[in-house]
Amino acid sequence: MKEKLSFIVRHAIDSAVAAGHLKPIDPPPSMVLEIPKIAAHGDFSTNIAMTMAALQNRAPKEIARIIIDHIEDRDHLLSKTEVAGPGFINFFIALDRWHEVLKAVHQEDTAYGTSQAGLGKRVQIEFLSANPTGPLHVGHGRCAAVGDTLAAILSATGYEVEKEYYVNDSGRQIRTLGESVFVRYQQLLGKTIDLPAENYQGSYINDLARILLDQEGEHLLELPEEEAVTHCARFAAMKIFEGIREDIVAFGVSFGHWFSEQFLYDSGAVQAVIQDLKSRDIIYEHDGALWFRTKDFGDEKDRVVVRANGLTTYFASDIAYHKNKFDRKFDRIIDIWGADHHGYVPRVSASIRALGYDGDRFQVFLVQLVNLLRGGKPVAMSTRAGEFVTLREVIDEVGRDATRFLFLLRHYESPLDFDLELAKKQSNDNPVYYVQYVHARISNILKKAEERGYKDIDWHDDFSKILTLPEELQLIKLMARYPEVVARSARLMEPHRVPFYMKELAAAFHAYYHDRNKHKVVSDDAKLSAARLYLVSAIRIIIKNGLSLMGVSAPETM
């Protein structure tokens, strides 16, 4: 509907220019069609006349009237147009044209809401990428939900998307993990030794040490400490990563590619990129260390890539990793990180520009923290002390559907309150229940209708004369918005728009259904029943499509 109207308005402007009533404009003005907040102002409105006023040197109202005078509505899409306020153009869609939305939903079914706007451009989304030094926590879960849903939305709008997990299986944090497990291992064998405060403190470290002792016995005490720590590190990282992968599967997330940081060292990629940048004087030596001239490329200061002791920093492998990404010819590269990494964005962006790549092809989305609540009261968590609620614990308590849906409810840049008790409620207070119940309720209606002989209902032209109540037209207009919601979510990279829309559609359905005296779906009137079944089954299709984008199930019964 919106695309058709946009074409009509652009054609009207071109016609006005051709007739000499408007000056030629190059490039053509951008046009935004919005849904007015007040229904009396029409179905769509545009301010294009006001954006053209300065270039045309004419009053916006005059331009708006010229555009209206040159509209050719051969398909009878519009019932009325008007100029409002300082120069808005309001459009009223003919009532019988709205019913075409219902036909489109049924005909396209699972494809309704999809498009080819992305034109097959290749997008890589790297997200979650938690260090294998501890189990996934709720913050990781929010990153996973955002990344996975964004990938689904982009795929639905015509992009070729690859999801990637970067395995941080090298560096100082892995050695610290090994040291932590080795200390606990020695304590289990009666050694009097303290675990340093900077090491990992969680109870999972004790669990790993017990498993190691059961499998290896006491022989690690006979090894040189460095060798024993290395052995503990490899064992612990492997075990933790096995658990991470199991949790990812439980959360309904899959990755097309798992990329190892250690591979960058083993393949020589880190050393090669350092040598290349040294040869171009982008990396220089100072006080025995190697520094990257990140300040020359937009960062606040230069950064160390190799310390004076010869050990590389995380930044060194990140440079090589992002070079590898660009070498794989993605049109756009998206990293989704936790908000605590905000200070790291400028240096990575600087390294990309220094390597000669287009910095606009790289984006970082920072996902804010999750405040875990129980009945409105904060749940105490401390990562440093190892006292945190794992993602798996949340999934086990409230379910995958509720966890994913609630993680997506707010813009990822906003902190999120996640109430465990609310997530378990089977009431309208729980957003995921509220939306899923629509699908289950309509499924039940269709099942009972089938028992009464209503089966495989196809469109009938009489439906446009039957479904004329304001509430029914409101539902149809809401359904017409779904493709634009998905397209806009992809364009703005904002997955929260989908669950917001789902809640709005669910609210409209609940209001319609609960007034059963006026809106009874199946009644003694066969034509009215068929029309309303066609209407509600279209709602069910969209609810299922939207939930699918979020990785949330659409239950038949609840």
C-alpha positions in Angstrom: 0.0 0.0 0.0 2.7 2.4 1.0 4.9 1.6 -2.0 1.9 2.1 -4.4 1.2 5.5 -2.8 4.8 6.5 -2.9 4.9 5.7 -6.7 1.8 7.8 -7.3 3.2 10.8 -5.5 6.6 10.6 -7.2 4.8 10.3 -10.6 2.7 13.4 -9.8 5.8 15.4 -9.0 7.4 14.3 -12.3 4.3 15.2 -14.2 4.2 18.6 -12.5 7.8 19.2 -13.5 7.2 18.0 -17.1 4.2 20.4 -17.3 6.4 23.3 -16.1 4.4 23.8 -12.9 7.4 22.8 -10.7 11.1 23.3 -11.3 13.2 20.2 -12.0 14.9 18.9 -8.9 18.2 16.8 -9.1 18.5 14.7 -7.1 14.8 14.1 -6.5 13.7 15.0 -3.0 13.4 12.2 -0.4 9.9 11.4 0.5 8.6 10.0 3.8 5.1 8.7 4.2 3.9 8.6 7.8 0.7 7.3 9.4 -0.9 10.3 11.1 -1.5 10.0 14.8 -5.0 11.3 14.4 -7.2 9.0 12.2 -9.2 12.0 10.9 -6.0 13.2 9.1 -6.0 10.2 6.8 -4.2 6.9 6.4 -0.9 8.4 5.3 0.7 11.9 5.3 3.8 13.4 3.7 5.7 16.7 4.3 7.3 16.5 0.9 5.9 19.9 -0.2 7.6 21.5 2.8 11.0 19.9 2.0 10.7 21.2 -1.6 9.7 24.8 -0.6 13.1 26.3 -0.5 14.2 24.9 -3.9 11.0 25.8 -5.5 10.9 29.2 -3.9 7.2 28.8 -3.3 4.9 28.3 -0.4 4.5 24.6 0.8 0.7 24.8 0.5 1.0 25.9 -3.1 3.4 23.0 -3.9 1.1 20.5 -2.2 -1.9 21.6 -4.3 0.2 21.3 -7.5 1.2 17.8 -6.5 -2.4 16.8 -5.8 -3.6 18.3 -9.1 -1.1 16.0 -11.0 -2.0 12.8 -9.2 -3.1 10.0 -11.6 -4.9 7.4 -9.6 -5.8 4.9 -12.3 -6.1 2.0 -9.8 -8.5 4.0 -7.6 -6.3 3.6 -4.6 -7.4 6.9 -3.0 -10.8 8.1 -1.9 -9.6 11.6 -0.9 -6.5 13.9 -0.7 -6.2 17.1 1.2 -3.7 19.8 2.1 -3.4 20.3 5.8 -1.5 22.6 8.2 1.5 24.4 6.8 1.7 22.1 3.8 1.1 18.4 4.7 -0.6 16.2 2.1 -3.0 13.8 3.7 -4.1 10.7 1.8 -7.2 8.6 2.4 -7.1 5.1 1.0 -10.3 3.7 -0.5 -11.9 1.3 1.9 -12.2 -1.6 -0.6 -8.5 -1.4 -1.3 -7.6 -2.2 2.3 -9.0 -5.7 1.9 -6.3 -6.5 -0.7 -4.0 -6.7 2.3 -5.9 -9.8 3.6 -5.5 -11.5 0.2 -1.8 -10.7 0.2 -1.3 -12.2 3.7 -3.0 -15.4 2.7 -1.3 -15.7 -0.7 2.2 -15.0 0.6 1.8 -16.8 3.9 5.2 -17.3 5.5 6.7 -14.9 3.0 4.4 -12.1 4.0 6.7 -9.3 5.3 9.8 -10.4 3.4 11.4 -8.4 0.6 14.4 -8.1 -1.6 15.5 -4.7 -0.3 19.0 -6.0 0.6 19.6 -7.0 -3.1 21.7 -10.0 -2.0 24.4 -7.9 -0.3 26.6 -9.9 2.0 26.5 -9.1 5.7 28.5 -10.7 8.4 27.2 -10.4 12.0 29.6 -11.4 14.7 27.9 -11.6 18.1 28.0 -13.2 21.5 31.7 -14.3 21.2 32.0 -14.9 25.0 35.4 -15.8 26.3 35.6 -19.5 27.2 36.5 -18.6 30.8 33.0 -19.0 32.3 29.4 -19.9 31.5 27.2 -17.5 29.6 25.3 -15.0 31.7 22.2 -12.9 31.1 24.2 -10.1 29.4 25.5 -12.6 26.9 21.9 -13.8 26.3 20.7 -10.3 25.4 23.6 -10.0 22.9 22.6 -13.4 21.4 19.0 -12.5 21.1 19.8 -9.1 19.4 22.3 -10.6 17.0 20.3 -13.7 16.1 17.1 -11.7 15.5 18.9 -8.9 13.5 20.3 -11.7 11.3 16.8 -13.1 10.7 15.4 -9.7 9.9 18.2 -8.9 7.4 17.8 -12.3 5.8 14.0 -11.7 5.5 14.7 -8.4 3.7 17.0 -9.9 1.0 20.5 -9.8 2.5 22.8 -12.8 2.5 23.8 -13.1 6.2 26.5 -15.0 7.9 26.5 -15.4 11.6 29.9 -15.8 13.3 31.2 -16.6 16.8 34.7 -15.4 17.5 36.3 -17.9 19.9 38.8 -16.1 22.2 40.9 -19.2 22.8 44.2 -17.4 23.2 45.8 -14.8 25.4 46.1 -13.8 29.0 42.5 -14.6 30.0 43.1 -18.3 29.1 46.2 -18.5 31.1 44.4 -16.9 34.1 41.8 -19.6 33.7 44.4 -22.2 33.8 46.0 -20.7 36.9 42.6 -20.5 38.7 41.8 -24.2 38.0 45.3 -25.3 39.0 45.0 -23.5 42.3 41.7 -25.2 43.0 43.1 -28.6 41.9 46.0 -28.2 44.4 43.6 -27.2 47.1 41.6 -30.4 46.5 44.8 -32.3 47.1 45.3 -30.6 50.5 47.7 -27.9 49.4 47.5 -24.7 51.4 47.4 -22.1 48.7 45.2 -19.1 48.1 43.5 -18.2 44.9 44.6 -14.6 43.9 41.8 -12.0 43.8 42.4 -11.3 40.2 41.8 -14.9 39.2 38.4 -16.4 38.4 36.4 -17.0 41.6 33.2 -18.8 40.6 32.1 -22.2 41.9 32.4 -23.5 38.3 36.2 -23.3 38.7 35.9 -25.7 41.7 33.8 -28.0 39.5 36.3 -28.0 36.7 39.1 -28.8 39.2 37.2 -31.8 40.5 36.5 -33.1 37.0 40.2 -32.7 36.2 41.3 -34.5 39.4 38.9 -37.4 38.6 40.3 -37.7 35.1 44.0 -37.0 35.6 44.6 -38.0 39.2 47.5 -36.3 41.0 50.2 -36.4 38.3 49.8 -32.7 37.4 51.7 -32.0 40.6 54.7 -33.7 39.1 54.8 -31.4 36.1 56.6 -28.1 35.9 54.1 -25.4 37.0 54.0 -23.7 33.5 53.2 -27.0 31.9 50.5 -27.8 34.5 48.9 -24.4 34.1 48.8 -24.8 30.3 47.2 -28.2 30.7 44.6 -26.9 33.1 43.9 -23.9 30.7 43.3 -26.1 27.7 41.1 -28.5 29.6 39.0 -25.8 31.3 38.6 -23.8 28.1 37.5 -26.9 26.2 35.0 -27.9 28.9 33.6 -24.4 29.3 33.2 -24.0 25.5 31.3 -27.3 25.4 28.9 -25.8 27.9 28.7 -22.5 26.0 27.8 -24.4 22.8 25.1 -26.4 24.6 23.6 -23.2 26.0 23.6 -21.6 22.6 21.7 -24.5 21.2 19.3 -24.4 24.1 18.7 -20.7 23.3 17.9 -21.5 19.7 20.9 -19.8 18.2 23.1 -21.3 15.4 26.2 -20.0 13.9 27.4 -20.6 10.3 31.0 -20.0 11.3 33.1 -20.4 14.5 36.4 -18.5 14.2 39.3 -19.3 16.4 41.6 -16.5 17.7 44.4 -19.1 18.0 44.1 -19.7 14.3 45.2 -16.1 13.7 48.5 -16.9 15.5 49.0 -20.4 14.2 48.5 -19.2 10.6 50.9 -16.2 11.0 48.1 -13.7 10.3 48.8 -11.6 13.4 52.5 -11.3 12.7 51.9 -10.7 9.0 49.6 -7.7 9.6 52.0 -6.3 12.2 54.9 -6.5 9.7 52.8 -4.9 6.9 51.8 -2.0 9.1 55.4 -1.6 10.4 56.6 -1.3 6.8 54.2 1.5 6.3 55.2 3.2 9.5 51.7 2.8 10.9 53.1 0.6 13.7 56.3 2.1 15.3 58.6 1.1 18.2 58.7 3.1 21.4 60.2 2.1 24.8 60.7 -1.5 23.5 57.0 -1.9 22.6 55.2 -1.7 19.2 52.6 1.0 19.0 49.8 1.5 16.4 49.2 5.1 15.2 45.5 4.9 16.0 45.4 8.6 16.9 46.1 9.4 13.2 42.9 7.5 12.3 40.5 8.9 14.8 41.3 7.3 18.1 42.1 9.4 21.2 45.7 8.0 21.5 48.1 5.5 20.0 47.7 1.8 21.2 50.2 -0.9 22.1 50.0 -4.0 19.9 53.2 -5.8 21.2 54.4 -5.2 24.7 58.0 -4.6 25.6 58.1 -8.3 26.9 57.2 -9.5 23.4 53.6 -10.5 24.2 50.9 -9.3 21.9 47.8 -7.4 23.1 44.2 -8.3 22.3 44.3 -5.4 19.9 46.9 -7.2 17.7 44.7 -10.2 17.1 41.6 -8.0 16.6 43.4 -6.1 13.8 44.2 -9.4 12.0 40.7 -10.7 12.7 39.0 -7.7 11.1 41.4 -7.8 8.2 40.3 -11.4 7.7 36.7 -10.3 7.7 37.2 -7.7 5.0 39.3 -10.1 2.9 36.2 -12.4 2.9 34.4 -9.7 0.8 31.5 -8.9 3.0 29.6 -5.7 2.0 28.9 -4.9 5.6 30.5 -6.1 8.8 28.6 -5.8 12.1 30.0 -6.5 15.5 27.7 -6.8 18.5 29.5 -6.2 21.8 28.5 -5.6 25.4 28.3 -2.0 26.5 31.5 -2.3 28.6 33.5 -2.5 25.3 32.5 1.1 24.2 36.1 2.4 24.6 37.3 -0.3 22.3 35.3 0.8 19.2 37.5 3.8 18.2 40.7 1.7 18.0 39.2 -1.1 16.0 37.6 1.5 13.7 40.9 3.2 13.4 42.7 0.0 12.5 40.2 -0.7 9.7 40.8 2.7 8.2 44.5 2.3 8.5 44.3 -1.0 6.6 42.7 0.9 3.8 39.2 -0.4 4.1 36.0 1.7 3.9 35.1 2.4 7.6 31.5 2.9 6.7 31.2 -0.8 6.0 31.9 -1.5 9.6 29.5 -1.0 12.5 29.5 -1.9 16.2 26.3 -2.2 18.2 26.7 -1.9 21.9 24.2 -3.9 23.9 23.4 -2.5 27.4 23.3 -4.4 30.6 20.4 -6.6 31.9 19.1 -5.8 35.4 17.8 -9.2 36.7 14.8 -8.9 39.0 12.6 -11.2 40.9 9.2 -9.8 41.7 10.5 -6.3 41.1 13.5 -6.7 43.4 17.1 -6.9 42.1 18.9 -10.2 42.0 22.4 -9.7 43.3 25.1 -10.5 40.8 28.9 -10.0 40.8 31.0 -11.4 37.9 34.2 -10.7 39.8 33.1 -12.8 42.7 31.7 -15.4 40.4 28.2 -14.8 41.7 26.0 -14.4 38.7 22.9 -16.0 37.2 23.8 -17.9 34.1 21.8 -17.7 30.9 21.0 -21.5 31.2 19.5 -20.9 34.6 17.2 -18.3 33.2 16.2 -20.5 30.3 15.5 -23.4 32.6 13.4 -21.3 34.9 11.3 -19.2 32.4 11.8 -20.9 29.1 13.5 -20.0 25.9 10.6 -18.1 24.3 10.1 -15.7 27.2 13.8 -15.1 27.6 14.3 -14.2 23.9 11.2 -12.1 23.7 11.9 -10.1 26.8 15.5 -9.5 25.8 14.3 -7.9 22.6 11.6 -5.6 24.0 13.7 -2.5 24.4 16.3 -0.9 22.1 19.6 -2.6 22.7 21.1 0.8 23.7 18.8 1.0 26.7 19.3 -1.0 29.9 16.8 -3.8 30.3 14.9 -4.9 33.5 14.2 -8.6 33.2 11.8 -9.8 35.9 11.9 -13.6 36.3 8.5 -13.8 38.0 6.9 -11.7 35.2 8.4 -13.9 32.6 6.7 -16.9 34.0 3.2 -15.4 34.4 0.5 -16.7 32.2 -1.3 -13.4 32.0 -1.6 -10.3 29.9 1.1 -8.7 32.0 3.6 -11.0 30.4 4.3 -9.7 26.8 5.4 -13.0 25.3 2.3 -14.8 26.7 0.1 -11.9 25.5 1.4 -12.3 21.9 1.6 -16.1 21.8 -1.9 -16.4 23.2 -3.2 -14.7 20.1 -1.8 -17.5 17.9 -3.1 -20.2 20.2 -6.6 -18.5 20.5 -7.0 -18.2 16.7 -5.7 -21.7 16.2 -8.5 -22.9 18.6 -11.1 -20.8 16.8 -10.1 -22.3 13.4 -10.1 -25.8 14.8 -13.7 -25.4 16.2 -14.7 -23.7 12.9 -13.4 -26.6 10.9 -15.6 -29.0 13.1 -18.6 -26.9 11.9 -17.6 -27.2 8.3 -15.5 -24.1 7.7 -12.3 -25.4 6.1 -9.8 -23.9 3.7 -11.7 -20.7 3.3 -10.7 -18.7 0.2 -11.2 -15.0 -0.5 -14.7 -14.0 -1.7 -15.4 -10.6 -3.1 -18.3 -10.3 -0.6 -15.8 -10.1 2.2 -15.0 -6.5 1.3 -18.6 -5.6 1.9 -18.8 -7.6 5.1 -15.6 -6.6 7.0 -16.4 -2.9 7.3 -16.5 -2.3 11.0 -14.0 0.3 12.2 -12.3 -2.3 14.4 -11.9 -4.7 11.5 -10.4 -2.0 9.3 -8.1 -1.1 12.1 -6.9 -4.7 12.2 -6.4 -4.8 8.5 -4.5 -1.5 8.5 -2.2 -2.9 11.3 -1.6 -6.0 9.2 -0.7 -3.8 6.2 2.1 -2.2 8.3 3.9 -5.4 9.0 6.1 -5.5 5.9 7.2 -1.9 6.6 8.0 -2.7 10.2 10.3 -5.5 9.1 11.9 -3.4 6.4 12.4 -0.5 8.8 13.9 -2.8 11.4 16.4 -3.9 8.8 17.1 -0.4 7.6 17.7 1.0 11.1 19.2 -2.2 12.5 16.6 -2.1 15.4 15.2 -5.6 16.1 13.1 -4.3 19.0 10.6 -2.9 16.5 9.2 -6.4 15.7 8.1 -7.3 19.3 6.7 -3.8 19.7 4.6 -4.3 16.6 3.6 -7.8 17.8 2.3 -6.4 21.0 0.3 -3.7 19.1 -1.3 -6.3 16.8 -2.0 -8.6 19.8 -3.7 -5.8 21.7 -5.9 -4.9 18.7 -6.9 -8.6 18.3 -7.7 -9.1 22.0 -9.9 -6.0 22.0 -11.7 -7.2 18.9 -12.2 -10.8 20.2 -13.3 -10.0 23.7 -16.3 -7.9 22.4 -18.0 -11.2 21.4 -21.5 -9.7 21.2 -20.3 -7.4 18.4 -17.4 -9.4 16.9 -18.3 -13.1 17.3 -16.1 -14.9 14.8 -18.2 -18.0 14.2 -22.0 -17.5 14.2 -25.1 -18.6 12.4 -24.3 -16.2 9.6 -22.2 -18.3 7.2 -20.9 -15.5 5.1 -20.0 -13.3 8.1 -18.3 -16.3 9.8 -16.2 -17.1 6.7 -15.2 -13.4 6.4 -14.1 -13.2 10.0 -12.3 -16.5 9.9 -10.4 -15.2 6.9 -9.6 -12.1 8.9 -8.3 -13.8 12.1 -6.4 -16.4 10.2 -4.5 -13.6 8.5 -3.6 -12.2 11.9 -2.4 -15.7 12.9 0.0 -15.8 9.9 1.6 -12.5 10.8 1.9 -13.4 14.5 3.7 -16.6 13.5 5.9 -14.8 11.0 6.9 -12.1 13.6 7.6 -14.6 16.3 9.7 -16.7 13.9 11.9 -13.7 13.3 12.6 -13.5 17.0 13.2 -17.2 17.4 10.1 -17.6 19.5 7.6 -20.4 19.0 3.9 -19.9 17.9 2.0 -22.5 20.0 -1.3 -24.0 18.8 -2.5 -24.4 22.4 -1.7 -22.7 25.7 
